[in-house]
Amino acid sequence: MSESRLIIAGEAVPVTFPVVTWLDPGGMSFYGQKGWRKRRDPSGKGVNLLVLHWDVCFSSRQCFRVLLKRNRSVHLMLDGNGTVYQALDLAEARAYHAGLVNNRSVGVECSCPVLLKYKHRQDPPRPIVTEPHVHRRGTWQHLDFYDIQKKRVVELAEAICEIFGIPRVLPMDGEQVSRRLAPPRFRGVCGHYHVSKTKPDPGLSLWPGLLAAFGKSTLNDGGVK
């Protein structure tokens, strides 16, 4: 049975949502695999960024298998039903999920197959969203996250920001979340596309919930100091 805690520097830290850790029955672990290493400071004091991804998979378990094959890893996986899987210690482990910011970030893979050709392979059917591209012009349609995932992302972000002292801010462009790269020194919550000019994930549909939760604090200095 899942418990309401995250493992931080080897200690169980209570949270408000259930988590299946690598220590639990049915959990998934990157320990013993090649796709991660210890942080330079395993206390987690240097962690100042939460990076959100989509996995382009049908489930978190499929995502886990794909990452293993690619010698990659991530700290947390958010399944379609809202279940959170923790596969590495958030403080001690440097997961291979977001390139140059790996050492200072926590990564979350949010399950979604994304491509419209998979719309009949999810039960229940996923919503379809039309939104602007990131990093280029035009719009596109893709499968969206379930409402429970959007709710859980906010809960995860609030908890991780509180635990690590991460600013409750998003990379902003005026009063909207930016669709461009974030400043190199940005600290806060961001998407994969904010730290890589070749990635589109996690799209734009997670930001309204986070904007509502973070409120006016989002419109400060952009998390750059």
Secondary structure in CASP SS format (residue, H / E / C, confidence):
PFRMAT SS
TARGET T0000
AUTHOR 0000-0000-0000
METHOD secondary structure of the structure
MODEL  1
M C 1.00
S C 1.00
E E 1.00
S E 1.00
R E 1.00
L E 1.00
I E 1.00
I E 1.00
A C 1.00
G C 1.00
E E 1.00
A E 1.00
V E 1.00
P E 1.00
V E 1.00
T E 1.00
F E 1.00
P E 1.00
V E 1.00
V E 1.00
T E 1.00
W C 1.00
L C 1.00
D C 1.00
P C 1.00
G C 1.00
G C 1.00
M C 1.00
S C 1.00
F C 1.00
Y C 1.00
G C 1.00
Q C 1.00
K C 1.00
G C 1.00
W E 1.00
R E 1.00
K E 1.00
R C 1.00
R C 1.00
D C 1.00
P C 1.00
S C 1.00
G C 1.00
K C 1.00
G C 1.00
V C 1.00
N C 1.00
L E 1.00
L E 1.00
V E 1.00
L E 1.00
H E 1.00
W E 1.00
D C 1.00
V C 1.00
C C 1.00
F C 1.00
S C 1.00
S H 1.00
R H 1.00
Q H 1.00
C H 1.00
F H 1.00
R H 1.00
V H 1.00
L H 1.00
L H 1.00
K H 1.00
R C 1.00
N C 1.00
R C 1.00
S C 1.00
V C 1.00
H C 1.00
L E 1.00
M E 1.00
L E 1.00
D C 1.00
G C 1.00
N C 1.00
G C 1.00
T C 1.00
V E 1.00
Y E 1.00
Q E 1.00
A C 1.00
L C 1.00
D C 1.00
L C 1.00
A C 1.00
E C 1.00
A E 1.00
R E 1.00
A E 1.00
Y C 1.00
H C 1.00
A C 1.00
G H 1.00
L H 1.00
V H 1.00
N H 1.00
N H 1.00
R H 1.00
S E 1.00
V E 1.00
G E 1.00
V E 1.00
E E 1.00
C E 1.00
S C 1.00
C C 1.00
P C 1.00
V C 1.00
L C 1.00
L H 1.00
K H 1.00
Y H 1.00
K H 1.00
H H 1.00
R H 1.00
Q C 1.00
D C 1.00
P C 1.00
P C 1.00
R C 1.00
P C 1.00
I E 1.00
V E 1.00
T E 1.00
E E 1.00
P E 1.00
H C 1.00
V C 1.00
H C 1.00
R C 1.00
R C 1.00
G C 1.00
T E 1.00
W E 1.00
Q E 1.00
H E 1.00
L E 1.00
D C 1.00
F C 1.00
Y C 1.00
D H 1.00
I H 1.00
Q H 1.00
K H 1.00
K H 1.00
R H 1.00
V H 1.00
V H 1.00
E H 1.00
L H 1.00
A H 1.00
E H 1.00
A H 1.00
I H 1.00
C H 1.00
E H 1.00
I H 1.00
F H 1.00
G C 1.00
I C 1.00
P C 1.00
R C 1.00
V C 1.00
L C 1.00
P C 1.00
M E 1.00
D E 1.00
G C 1.00
E C 1.00
Q E 1.00
V E 1.00
S C 1.00
R C 1.00
R C 1.00
L C 1.00
A C 1.00
P C 1.00
P C 1.00
R C 1.00
F C 1.00
R C 1.00
G E 1.00
V E 1.00
C E 1.00
G E 1.00
H H 1.00
Y H 1.00
H H 1.00
V C 1.00
S C 1.00
K C 1.00
T C 1.00
K C 1.00
P C 1.00
D C 1.00
P C 1.00
G C 1.00
L C 1.00
S C 1.00
L C 1.00
W H 1.00
P H 1.00
G H 1.00
L H 1.00
L H 1.00
A H 1.00
A H 1.00
F H 1.00
G H 1.00
K H 1.00
S H 1.00
T H 1.00
L H 1.00
N C 1.00
D C 1.00
G C 1.00
G C 1.00
V C 1.00
K C 1.00
END
